[in-house]
Structure formats: structure tokens, C-alpha cells
Amino acid sequence: MSRIRHVRGSRLVTSGAAVVSAALLAAALTPTAGAADRPTRSTALGNAAAVLADRAAALGLTGAQGTKVRDVVVDEDGAQHVRYDRTYRELPVLGGDFVLHLAPDGSYRGVDRATRAAIDLPTVTPALAAPKAAGLAADALRAAHRGETLQGLTSKPELVVDALHGAPRLAWRTDAVARDSRGNPVARTVLTDAATGTRIDAWDALASASGDGRSLYGGTVPLETTPSASGYELRDPTRGGTYTGDAGNRTDLCVLTVCLGRAPATVLTDADNHWGTGTGADRATAAVDAQYGTDVTWDYYEDVHGRSGIAGDGKGSYNRVHYGDGYNNAFWDDRCFCMTYGDGDGVLMGPLVSLDVAGHEMTHGVTSKTAGLVYSGESGGLNEATSDIFGTLVEFHAANPQDTGDWLIGEEIVREGFGRDALRYMDEPSKDGESADCWDASVKDLDVHYSSGVANHFAYLLAEGSGPKTLGGVAHDSPTCDGSTVTGIGRAALGRIWYRALTVYMTSSTDYAGARTATLRAAGDLYGEGGAEQAAVAAAWSAVNVG
């Protein structure tokens, strides 16, 4: 992994009814009633169902459409936000997602929709046959890896309604999956017009980047484990049963396909509950880093945002370490709900199990379970930036003196052959030679790992401000795009604002203009309309040319 990857957008559209008094909401967010008085998830779902039934026509819902709840947020004052996905004649609608906002008494306040376009197709019978769509996607994967001999290529089309790219139309969404010449997974999702065979969009389909245990990067760290007949398993019963397994340098671990009875990885065990030696010679050492990274990321989301686990349901995920042969990558995959880490080739990278990489990858899961930002165009850049932002905040939250917080991504894993001392630089993203510091109309055409630079730059400026400073022993300096001086409001405020924007206001198609709107609304909710924090959000966006 010369970069950390994941999975998919266009534009946030807000109805006038969705604009509520942020000052009133901010005041209401101050706890005044006991937790027992707040609506439960079940109550919120009942209220939202009643609103849907009452306002179906106004929300653009017809008898041909169905809805499915993706996420529920209940504020401290009892306000409710219920996020839905949509189907049309039982087909998934890309860009059909929306968020209902309800008052504490369950009455309607507003809605945020990924699209306002009416969904009414003349037919759901494709003119383009599924095998033809599969072949086109397979060709797209081959083209993306020109010069590589791909092994075991499969291509599975699914009929969908595309409401992300102009007027809604019938389309094939096809996952093309293979292994490269070294046995490492490669995948591409291709969206094809089901009437004409024209490619609509395409994106990478893997989420990538890149007792106690002695780790590679974090020193000796605490671990919660599970007793077993032979000693202990590296499985944490206090964090949803999250565990770490050894992939045995294999690549046939059902990355994007059904496991067909194969174990996803062998769970590590230890006789005395003291794991690893702090060196790569012991295979348990990388597992210590991966498990520790999972633990710290879980704790950050729970301690700071009240979120229990990636999906918010208290259930754990799992890690697979020692994947492939010299694999320079790490990735999150929604389908196995897991993280997979390569060992690196020792020239460009070492084992990709550093703390910020773990936080980055797990955050792709959070994004998938909330806003679902499409991994293409500006929404794809926002998806990647969300993982960089929270991966960085996880690193600061850990307060580990062996791996102090900074605004560099992947600084622990890069090696001399990589040519620089980090994968990405959030204070001045262009220092990597690829990323954008400032928004312009061409940003949407960049690889999502480079278009993310605009939001990464915004996040750094909002938290730390412009100008030179040293953080975590690392020199930082963040010039603005408009020559302005920005005063930061701190990392805690950044995290609260971005998390609320992600979980309450962003949708699958949010672009940079929509992200500005979402974070301004979030800041108003949390700190008061017209307050210093909201002004700082506006100034930081303007400083990266998002006005």
C-alpha cells in the first residue's frame, strides 16, 4: 500500500424544512432531563415510521419504493435522526438515502436527501444482459491493472437504480474481483447503464490505506483476552469479542466473496498471556499492534462519541495480520466486517499495523454504517479524509508516548525506500507531491486519496490553526489558500463537529460544498448558531477555497 484505501457521491441537497433553529437545538443539546426520559431507538423508529406514512408524497416516496433503516441517532435533548436506504421495485437505489430529523416529541423537523430527483422508471428490465455487464466490469479491472496477470477473476453484476449521476436510471453495479501476480486482492466496482452499456462510474472496492503485549510501534500495551483450554485467545470480550488472527501469509481468505466454510484466519493463542517480543521475528508482535489499534479505536469512539463498536451495535470486528507476501497494504472490507494487514516489503513499508492506520481502516466501517459516502469523486475524497481525520484523533486519544499524536498519516510504517517520512501530511497535503491543498473544480477528478487533501487541510486548520508549530515532536506548518490567518478551536471540537456532520447530515452524495453546509449545521447544533465555533468552521473552509 503506497496509500490507504476504501469504498464511494455527488451532492447534499437540503430541503427548506430541514433548516431548523440551530440556536434552539444547541440549547436543547445541553442535558436537562435524565437519560430515562430520552426516546429509545425503538421509539425513534416508531416516530419515523409515522412521519414516513404521513409525508410519503412530500418525501418523494411512492408505492413502488421501500425503505430500510441504516442508522439511528438520538440527541441528549431527545431529538431523533433516522437514516434510511431506499429501494425501487425491490432494487437498491444508489443515492436514495435520506435522514429524517424529528423533534423530541417525534414530530417532523426536516430531511436531508442524497437526491431530490423523482424515481419513476419505465421499466426495470435491462436491455444490457448481466453477462455483458460482467464482462465490461472485468475489462475495467484488467485495464486498471494493465501489465498484470490477474488470477481467479470473477465479476458479479447486481441490478440497481442509479440516482447519483443525473436523472435516475437502471444500472448494473458489478464487483470485479481477482488476485494479482503476487496473489494480493484487487477489486473494482463498475456502474454501467443497463440500457446503453455506457460506463457511468467506477471505483476501487477495497478499503485500503495500508494480559499485555510487546508491539512493534507502541511499546508494551495492555490487552484484554479470553481464557481457553490451552491458555488465552487474542479475543477481547470487553469490546464486542473483537479478535486478531494470523492469515498465514495466504491470500485465499474470502476477501470479497463468500467464505465457503474456510476460516477467515486462525485466532492467535498464547500460554502465559504475554504476547509478542516487540520484533517482527515473533508473528504475535504484529498481532499485538493490530489488536491494540482496534482497542484504542473502539475506546475513542465510545469515550468521545458514545458509539459502541463500528456499527454502533456493540459487536466487534476482527483483524487478519500477515496477509500475503510482502503486501504493502491494509484494507477494511464491509463484507467480512474486518481489517486485513500486510507485512510490507521492508523497502517501501514495514508491517502496516500502526495506530493511525488501524483508526483509519476502522473508520471506513463507521462511514459505511452512517453517511455511506460513495467512494468516487468529491464524496470519495471526503470518505478518505474522514478516515484520516479520525485515525489522527485516535492517535492523539491514545496518548501513547511511544507513538505520540501528530498530523502525519502512516509515519511509523514507511521505510527509507518510500522516499518521504509519511504517506500523507494533513497540515499541508501537497507535501506528498500528489494531494490537493485547496479546492477547485478539478479536485473531483483526482484519486480519492489525493482529493481528500482539501478536507484534511480543513480539519488541521480547524483544530490547530495556520502557521508553524510543533506537535508530537513533529514540525507542522499550514499555509492557507487565501492568505488568511486561521485560529484553531482544538481537536476535541473538530472531532465532535465532524462526527455529528457525518452521522446526522452527510449522505452518500455529499460533496465539498455539502460538507461545508453539514459541518456548519453541526457546529451550530453543538455550540450555538452564530458562535465562535461556527465562525471558525466557515473560516477554515474558506481557507481551503470551499466557500
C-alpha positions as CSV (number, residue, x, y, z in Angstrom):
1,M,0.0,0.0,0.0
2,S,1.6,3.2,-1.1
3,R,-1.7,4.6,0.1
4,I,-4.5,3.7,2.5
5,R,-7.7,2.8,0.6
6,H,-11.5,2.2,0.9
7,V,-15.1,2.2,-0.9
8,R,-17.9,5.7,-2.8
9,G,-21.1,10.5,-4.2
10,S,-22.3,13.7,-5.6
11,R,-24.2,16.4,-3.6
12,L,-26.0,17.1,-0.4
13,V,-29.4,18.6,-1.1
14,T,-31.3,20.1,1.9
15,S,-35.0,21.0,1.8
16,G,-36.1,24.2,3.3
17,A,-38.0,22.3,6.0
18,A,-34.7,20.8,7.2
19,V,-33.3,24.1,8.3
20,V,-34.2,24.3,12.0
21,S,-33.2,26.9,14.6
22,A,-29.6,25.8,15.4
23,A,-29.6,28.1,18.4
24,L,-32.6,26.3,19.9
25,L,-31.2,22.9,19.1
26,A,-27.8,23.8,20.6
27,A,-29.6,24.9,23.8
28,A,-31.6,21.7,23.8
29,L,-28.4,19.6,23.5
30,T,-27.4,20.7,27.0
31,P,-28.6,17.8,29.2
32,T,-31.7,18.9,31.2
33,A,-33.5,15.6,31.5
34,G,-32.4,12.2,32.7
35,A,-31.4,9.5,30.3
36,A,-34.6,7.6,31.2
37,D,-36.7,10.5,29.7
38,R,-35.0,10.3,26.3
39,P,-36.7,8.4,23.5
40,T,-35.3,5.0,22.8
41,R,-34.2,3.7,19.5
42,S,-37.4,1.8,19.2
43,T,-39.4,5.0,19.9
44,A,-37.4,6.9,17.3
45,L,-38.1,4.2,14.8
46,G,-41.8,4.3,15.5
47,N,-41.9,8.1,15.3
48,A,-40.0,8.0,12.0
49,A,-42.3,5.3,10.5
50,A,-45.3,7.5,11.4
51,V,-43.7,10.5,9.7
52,L,-42.9,8.4,6.6
53,A,-46.5,7.3,6.4
54,D,-47.8,10.8,6.8
55,R,-45.3,12.6,4.5
56,A,-44.6,9.9,1.9
57,A,-45.6,12.1,-1.1
58,A,-43.7,15.2,0.2
59,L,-40.6,13.0,0.7
60,G,-40.8,11.6,-2.9
61,L,-41.8,8.1,-1.8
62,T,-44.2,6.1,-3.9
63,G,-45.8,2.7,-3.6
64,A,-43.1,1.3,-5.7
65,Q,-40.4,2.3,-3.2
66,G,-39.3,0.7,0.0
67,T,-37.2,1.9,2.9
68,K,-34.8,0.3,5.3
69,V,-33.2,1.8,8.4
70,R,-29.5,2.2,8.3
71,D,-28.7,4.2,11.5
72,V,-30.4,6.0,14.4
73,V,-29.1,8.9,16.4
74,V,-30.9,10.2,19.5
75,D,-29.6,13.5,20.9
76,E,-29.4,14.3,24.6
77,D,-32.5,16.5,24.3
78,G,-34.4,13.7,22.7
79,A,-34.3,14.9,19.1
80,Q,-34.1,12.0,16.7
81,H,-32.3,11.4,13.4
82,V,-33.2,8.3,11.5
83,R,-31.2,7.4,8.3
84,Y,-32.8,5.3,5.6
85,D,-31.8,3.5,2.4
86,R,-34.3,3.2,-0.4
87,T,-35.4,0.5,-2.9
88,Y,-37.4,0.9,-6.1
89,R,-39.4,-2.1,-7.1
90,E,-37.1,-4.1,-4.8
91,L,-33.9,-2.8,-6.4
92,P,-31.3,-0.8,-4.3
93,V,-31.3,2.9,-5.1
94,L,-27.8,4.4,-5.2
95,G,-28.2,7.9,-3.8
96,G,-31.7,7.1,-2.5
97,D,-30.6,7.5,1.2
98,F,-32.1,10.2,3.4
99,V,-32.1,11.3,7.0
100,L,-35.3,12.2,8.8
101,H,-34.9,14.8,11.6
102,L,-37.5,14.6,14.4
103,A,-38.2,16.8,17.4
104,P,-38.1,15.3,20.9
105,D,-41.8,14.7,20.8
106,G,-41.4,12.8,17.5
107,S,-42.8,15.5,15.2
108,Y,-41.2,16.2,11.8
109,R,-38.4,18.8,11.7
110,G,-36.8,18.2,8.3
111,V,-34.9,15.9,6.0
112,D,-31.6,15.6,4.2
113,R,-31.6,13.6,1.0
114,A,-28.8,12.4,-1.2
115,T,-31.1,13.3,-4.2
116,R,-34.4,15.0,-4.7
117,A,-35.0,13.5,-8.1
118,A,-38.3,11.6,-8.6
119,I,-37.7,7.9,-9.0
120,D,-40.1,6.5,-11.6
121,L,-38.6,4.3,-14.3
122,P,-40.5,3.0,-17.3
123,T,-39.1,-0.5,-16.8
124,V,-36.7,-2.5,-14.5
125,T,-35.9,-4.9,-17.3
126,P,-32.4,-4.3,-18.5
127,A,-31.6,-4.1,-22.2
128,L,-28.0,-5.0,-21.4
129,A,-27.7,-8.6,-20.2
130,A,-26.0,-9.4,-16.9
131,P,-23.1,-11.4,-18.6
132,K,-22.3,-8.4,-20.8
133,A,-22.2,-6.1,-17.7
134,A,-19.9,-8.7,-16.0
135,G,-17.6,-8.7,-19.0
136,L,-17.4,-4.9,-19.1
137,A,-16.5,-4.8,-15.4
138,A,-13.9,-7.5,-15.8
139,D,-12.4,-5.5,-18.7
140,A,-12.3,-2.4,-16.5
141,L,-10.4,-4.3,-13.7
142,R,-7.9,-5.5,-16.3
143,A,-7.4,-2.0,-17.6
144,A,-6.9,-0.6,-14.1
145,H,-4.1,-3.2,-13.7
146,R,-2.6,-3.1,-17.1
147,G,0.5,-5.3,-17.4
148,E,-0.6,-7.5,-14.5
149,T,-1.6,-11.2,-15.0
150,L,-4.9,-11.4,-12.9
151,Q,-5.8,-14.7,-11.4
152,G,-9.2,-16.1,-10.4
153,L,-11.1,-13.1,-11.8
154,T,-14.8,-13.1,-11.0
155,S,-17.4,-10.5,-11.9
156,K,-20.8,-10.3,-10.3
157,P,-23.4,-7.8,-11.5
158,E,-26.4,-6.5,-9.4
159,L,-29.2,-4.6,-10.9
160,V,-29.7,-1.2,-9.2
161,V,-31.3,2.2,-9.7
162,D,-28.6,4.9,-10.1
163,A,-29.9,8.2,-8.6
164,L,-26.4,9.6,-8.1
165,H,-25.5,10.6,-11.6
166,G,-28.2,12.8,-13.0
167,A,-31.7,11.5,-13.8
168,P,-32.4,8.1,-12.1
169,R,-31.8,5.2,-14.4
170,L,-31.5,1.5,-14.4
171,A,-27.9,0.3,-14.0
172,W,-25.7,-2.7,-13.3
173,R,-23.4,-2.4,-10.3
174,T,-20.7,-5.0,-10.8
175,D,-17.9,-6.1,-8.4
176,A,-15.0,-7.4,-10.4
177,V,-12.5,-9.3,-8.1
178,A,-9.2,-11.0,-8.8
179,R,-5.7,-11.6,-7.4
180,D,-2.6,-10.0,-8.9
181,S,0.6,-11.8,-9.9
182,R,1.7,-11.9,-6.2
183,G,-1.7,-13.3,-5.0
184,N,-2.9,-10.0,-3.5
185,P,-6.5,-9.0,-3.9
186,V,-7.6,-6.4,-6.4
187,A,-11.2,-5.2,-7.0
188,R,-13.1,-2.7,-8.9
189,T,-16.8,-1.7,-8.7
190,V,-18.2,-0.6,-12.1
191,L,-21.5,1.1,-12.6
192,T,-22.9,0.5,-16.1
193,D,-26.1,2.0,-17.8
194,A,-28.4,-1.1,-18.2
195,A,-30.0,0.4,-21.3
196,T,-26.9,1.5,-23.3
197,G,-23.9,-0.3,-21.8
198,T,-22.2,3.0,-21.2
199,R,-20.0,3.2,-18.1
200,I,-21.4,5.6,-15.5
201,D,-18.7,5.4,-12.9
202,A,-16.1,3.1,-11.4
203,W,-14.1,2.9,-8.1
204,D,-11.8,0.7,-6.1
205,A,-13.8,-1.8,-4.0
206,L,-11.3,-2.5,-1.2
207,A,-10.9,-0.3,1.9
208,S,-7.2,0.3,1.9
209,A,-4.7,2.7,3.2
210,S,-2.1,0.4,4.4
211,G,-2.8,-9.6,29.6
212,D,-0.1,-7.3,27.7
213,G,1.8,-7.3,24.5
214,R,5.1,-6.0,23.2
215,S,4.2,-4.2,20.0
216,L,6.2,-3.0,17.0
217,Y,5.2,0.6,17.3
218,G,3.5,1.3,20.6
219,G,5.8,-0.3,23.2
220,T,4.2,-2.6,25.8
221,V,0.4,-2.2,25.7
222,P,-2.5,-3.7,27.8
223,L,-4.7,-6.4,26.1
224,E,-7.9,-7.9,27.2
225,T,-8.0,-11.6,26.2
226,T,-10.2,-14.7,26.5
227,P,-9.1,-17.8,28.5
228,S,-9.1,-21.0,26.6
229,A,-8.2,-24.6,27.3
230,S,-4.6,-24.1,26.0
231,G,-4.1,-20.7,27.6
232,Y,-5.5,-17.5,26.1
233,E,-7.0,-16.3,22.8
234,L,-6.4,-12.8,21.4
235,R,-10.1,-12.1,21.6
236,D,-11.4,-9.1,23.6
237,P,-14.7,-9.9,25.4
238,T,-15.0,-6.3,26.7
239,R,-15.1,-4.9,23.2
240,G,-17.7,-7.0,21.4
241,G,-15.5,-10.1,21.0
242,T,-13.0,-8.3,18.6
243,Y,-10.2,-10.7,17.8
244,T,-7.0,-11.0,15.8
245,G,-5.9,-13.9,13.7
246,D,-2.9,-15.0,11.7
247,A,-3.6,-15.1,7.9
248,G,-0.6,-17.4,7.5
249,N,0.6,-15.2,4.5
250,R,-2.3,-16.6,2.5
251,T,-4.5,-14.6,0.2
252,D,-7.4,-17.0,-0.2
253,L,-9.3,-15.6,2.7
254,C,-12.6,-14.7,1.2
255,V,-11.9,-11.0,0.9
256,L,-14.9,-10.1,-1.2
257,T,-16.6,-13.4,-1.7
258,V,-18.4,-16.0,0.5
259,C,-16.0,-17.9,2.7
260,L,-17.4,-21.3,1.7
261,G,-16.5,-22.9,5.0
262,R,-12.9,-21.6,5.2
263,A,-11.9,-20.0,8.4
264,P,-11.2,-16.3,8.0
265,A,-8.0,-16.5,9.9
266,T,-6.5,-18.6,12.8
267,V,-7.2,-16.8,16.1
268,L,-3.9,-16.3,17.9
269,T,-3.3,-18.1,21.2
270,D,-0.7,-17.7,23.9
271,A,0.2,-19.8,27.0
272,D,1.0,-17.0,29.5
273,N,-1.0,-14.0,28.3
274,H,2.2,-12.0,27.5
275,W,2.1,-11.5,23.7
276,G,4.9,-10.7,21.2
277,T,8.5,-9.7,21.6
278,G,8.5,-6.3,20.1
279,T,10.2,-7.6,16.9
280,G,9.0,-8.9,13.6
281,A,10.6,-12.3,14.3
282,D,7.7,-13.2,16.5
283,R,4.4,-13.4,14.5
284,A,2.4,-12.4,17.5
285,T,4.1,-8.9,17.6
286,A,2.2,-7.5,14.6
287,A,-1.0,-9.0,16.1
288,V,-0.4,-7.1,19.3
289,D,-0.3,-3.8,17.3
290,A,-3.5,-4.7,15.4
291,Q,-5.4,-5.7,18.5
292,Y,-4.2,-2.6,20.3
293,G,-5.2,-0.4,17.4
294,T,-8.7,-1.9,17.4
295,D,-9.0,-1.5,21.2
296,V,-7.9,2.2,21.1
297,T,-10.2,3.0,18.2
298,W,-13.1,1.3,19.9
299,D,-12.4,3.3,23.0
300,Y,-12.1,6.6,21.1
301,Y,-15.5,6.2,19.5
302,E,-17.1,5.1,22.8
303,D,-15.4,7.6,25.1
304,V,-15.7,10.6,22.9
305,H,-18.8,10.0,20.8
306,G,-20.8,7.4,22.8
307,R,-20.6,4.9,19.9
308,S,-20.3,1.3,20.9
309,G,-18.4,-0.5,18.1
310,I,-18.1,0.2,14.4
311,A,-21.7,-0.3,13.6
312,G,-22.9,1.2,16.9
313,D,-24.4,-2.1,18.0
314,G,-21.7,-3.3,20.5
315,K,-20.5,-6.0,18.1
316,G,-16.8,-6.4,17.4
317,S,-14.9,-6.9,14.1
318,Y,-11.7,-8.8,13.6
319,N,-8.2,-8.4,12.3
320,R,-6.1,-10.5,10.0
321,V,-2.4,-10.0,10.1
322,H,0.5,-11.4,8.0
323,Y,-1.7,-11.3,4.8
324,G,0.0,-12.1,1.5
325,D,3.7,-12.0,0.6
326,G,5.4,-8.6,1.3
327,Y,2.0,-7.0,0.9
328,N,2.3,-3.1,1.0
329,N,-1.3,-2.5,2.0
330,A,-4.0,-2.7,4.7
331,F,-7.7,-2.6,4.0
332,W,-11.2,-2.6,5.5
333,D,-13.8,-4.8,3.9
334,D,-17.5,-4.3,4.8
335,R,-18.4,-7.8,3.7
336,C,-16.3,-9.6,6.2
337,F,-16.5,-6.6,8.6
338,C,-12.8,-6.9,9.2
339,M,-9.4,-5.4,8.8
340,T,-6.6,-7.0,6.9
341,Y,-2.9,-6.1,7.3
342,G,0.1,-6.9,5.1
343,D,3.7,-7.2,6.4
344,G,5.1,-4.7,3.9
345,D,8.1,-5.5,1.7
346,G,10.7,-4.0,4.1
347,V,11.8,-1.5,1.4
348,L,8.8,0.8,1.0
349,M,7.0,-0.2,4.1
350,G,7.1,-2.3,7.2
351,P,4.1,-4.1,8.8
352,L,1.0,-1.9,8.2
353,V,-0.3,-2.2,11.8
354,S,0.4,1.3,13.1
355,L,-2.2,3.0,15.3
356,D,-3.3,5.7,12.8
357,V,-3.7,3.1,10.1
358,A,-5.9,1.0,12.4
359,G,-8.0,4.0,13.2
360,H,-8.2,4.9,9.5
361,E,-9.4,1.5,8.5
362,M,-12.0,1.1,11.3
363,T,-13.4,4.5,10.4
364,H,-14.2,3.3,6.9
365,G,-16.6,0.9,8.7
366,V,-18.2,3.8,10.7
367,T,-18.6,5.8,7.5
368,S,-20.2,2.8,5.7
369,K,-22.7,2.4,8.6
370,T,-23.6,6.1,8.7
371,A,-23.2,8.6,5.7
372,G,-22.1,5.9,3.3
373,L,-20.1,8.4,1.3
374,V,-19.7,7.0,-2.2
375,Y,-16.0,6.2,-3.0
376,S,-15.8,8.3,-6.1
377,G,-15.4,12.0,-6.9
378,E,-15.6,14.5,-4.1
379,S,-17.6,12.2,-1.8
380,G,-14.8,9.7,-2.1
381,G,-12.3,12.3,-1.0
382,L,-14.5,13.1,2.0
383,N,-14.7,9.3,2.7
384,E,-10.9,9.0,2.8
385,A,-10.5,12.3,4.7
386,T,-12.9,11.1,7.4
387,S,-10.7,8.1,8.0
388,D,-7.6,10.3,8.1
389,I,-9.2,12.7,10.5
390,F,-10.4,10.1,12.9
391,G,-7.3,8.0,12.5
392,T,-5.4,11.0,13.7
393,L,-7.7,11.8,16.5
394,V,-7.4,8.1,17.7
395,E,-3.7,8.5,17.8
396,F,-3.9,11.6,19.9
397,H,-6.6,10.0,22.1
398,A,-4.3,7.0,22.8
399,A,-1.7,9.3,24.4
400,N,0.9,6.6,23.9
401,P,4.4,8.1,24.5
402,Q,5.9,5.6,22.0
403,D,3.7,6.8,19.2
404,T,2.7,10.4,20.0
405,G,-0.1,12.2,18.2
406,D,0.7,14.2,15.1
407,W,-1.0,15.1,11.8
408,L,1.1,12.7,9.6
409,I,-0.5,9.5,8.3
410,G,1.5,6.3,8.3
411,E,4.7,7.8,9.6
412,E,5.5,4.6,11.6
413,I,5.2,2.2,8.6
414,V,7.2,4.0,5.8
415,R,10.7,2.9,5.2
416,E,13.7,4.6,3.5
417,G,12.8,3.4,0.1
418,F,9.4,5.1,0.2
419,G,11.2,8.5,-0.3
420,R,9.4,10.5,2.3
421,D,8.6,10.2,6.0
422,A,4.8,9.7,5.8
423,L,2.0,8.6,3.5
424,R,0.1,11.9,3.8
425,Y,0.5,15.3,5.6
426,M,-2.7,16.9,6.9
427,D,-1.2,20.3,7.6
428,E,0.0,20.8,4.0
429,P,-1.3,17.8,1.9
430,S,0.6,18.8,-1.2
431,K,3.9,17.9,0.5
432,D,3.3,14.3,-0.7
433,G,3.5,15.6,-4.3
434,E,0.0,14.4,-5.2
435,S,-2.6,15.7,-2.8
436,A,-4.7,18.9,-3.2
437,D,-4.3,21.7,-0.5
438,C,-7.1,23.8,-2.0
439,W,-10.4,23.1,-3.7
440,D,-11.1,23.8,-7.3
441,A,-13.3,22.2,-9.9
442,S,-10.7,19.6,-10.9
443,V,-10.5,18.1,-7.4
444,K,-13.3,15.7,-8.2
445,D,-11.2,14.1,-10.9
446,L,-8.3,13.2,-8.5
447,D,-7.8,9.8,-6.9
448,V,-9.8,9.9,-3.7
449,H,-6.6,9.6,-1.6
450,Y,-5.4,12.9,-3.1
451,S,-8.8,14.8,-3.3
452,S,-9.0,14.0,0.4
453,G,-6.3,16.6,0.9
454,V,-8.8,19.5,0.9
455,A,-10.8,18.1,3.8
456,N,-7.6,17.0,5.7
457,H,-6.3,20.6,5.3
458,F,-9.6,22.0,6.6
459,A,-9.5,19.6,9.6
460,Y,-6.0,20.6,10.5
461,L,-6.7,24.3,10.3
462,L,-10.0,24.0,12.3
463,A,-8.2,22.1,15.1
464,E,-4.7,23.7,15.2
465,G,-4.9,26.9,13.1
466,S,-2.5,28.2,10.5
467,G,1.2,28.9,10.9
468,P,4.2,26.9,12.2
469,K,4.1,24.8,15.4
470,T,5.5,21.5,16.7
471,L,3.1,18.7,17.6
472,G,4.1,15.3,18.8
473,G,7.7,16.2,18.2
474,V,6.9,16.9,14.5
475,A,7.2,20.3,12.9
476,H,3.9,21.4,11.3
477,D,3.1,24.4,9.1
478,S,-0.2,25.1,7.4
479,P,-0.4,27.9,4.9
480,T,-3.9,28.9,3.8
481,C,-5.1,29.1,0.2
482,D,-6.4,32.6,0.5
483,G,-3.6,34.0,2.6
484,S,-5.8,34.3,5.7
485,T,-4.9,33.5,9.3
486,V,-7.0,30.8,10.9
487,T,-7.2,30.3,14.7
488,G,-7.9,26.7,15.7
489,I,-10.6,25.6,18.1
490,G,-8.9,22.3,19.2
491,R,-9.0,18.7,18.2
492,A,-12.0,17.8,20.5
493,A,-14.2,20.4,18.8
494,L,-13.1,19.2,15.3
495,G,-14.0,15.6,16.3
496,R,-17.4,16.5,17.7
497,I,-18.3,18.6,14.7
498,W,-17.1,16.2,12.0
499,Y,-18.8,13.2,13.8
500,R,-22.1,14.9,14.0
501,A,-21.9,16.1,10.4
502,L,-21.1,12.5,9.3
503,T,-23.8,10.8,11.3
504,V,-26.6,13.3,11.1
505,Y,-26.2,15.5,8.0
506,M,-24.0,13.9,5.3
507,T,-25.4,11.5,2.8
508,S,-23.9,9.2,0.2
509,S,-23.6,12.0,-2.3
510,T,-22.2,14.8,-0.1
511,D,-19.5,16.9,-1.9
512,Y,-17.3,19.6,-0.6
513,A,-19.9,22.3,-0.7
514,G,-22.3,19.9,1.1
515,A,-19.6,19.1,3.7
516,R,-19.3,22.8,4.5
517,T,-23.0,23.0,5.0
518,A,-23.1,19.9,7.1
519,T,-20.3,21.0,9.4
520,L,-21.7,24.5,9.8
521,R,-25.0,22.9,10.8
522,A,-23.2,20.5,13.2
523,A,-21.3,23.4,14.8
524,G,-24.5,25.4,15.3
525,D,-26.1,22.4,16.9
526,L,-23.3,21.7,19.3
527,Y,-22.1,25.2,20.1
528,G,-24.8,27.6,19.1
529,E,-25.8,29.4,15.9
530,G,-23.5,32.3,15.1
531,G,-21.0,31.3,17.8
532,A,-17.2,31.3,17.6
533,E,-17.0,27.6,16.7
534,Q,-19.3,28.0,13.7
535,A,-17.4,31.1,12.6
536,A,-14.2,29.0,12.8
537,V,-15.7,26.3,10.6
538,A,-16.6,28.9,8.0
539,A,-13.1,30.4,8.1
540,A,-11.3,27.0,7.8
541,W,-13.4,26.1,4.8
542,S,-12.8,29.5,3.2
543,A,-9.1,29.0,3.8
544,V,-9.1,25.9,1.6
545,N,-11.3,27.6,-1.1
546,V,-14.6,25.9,-0.2
547,G,-16.9,28.9,0.1
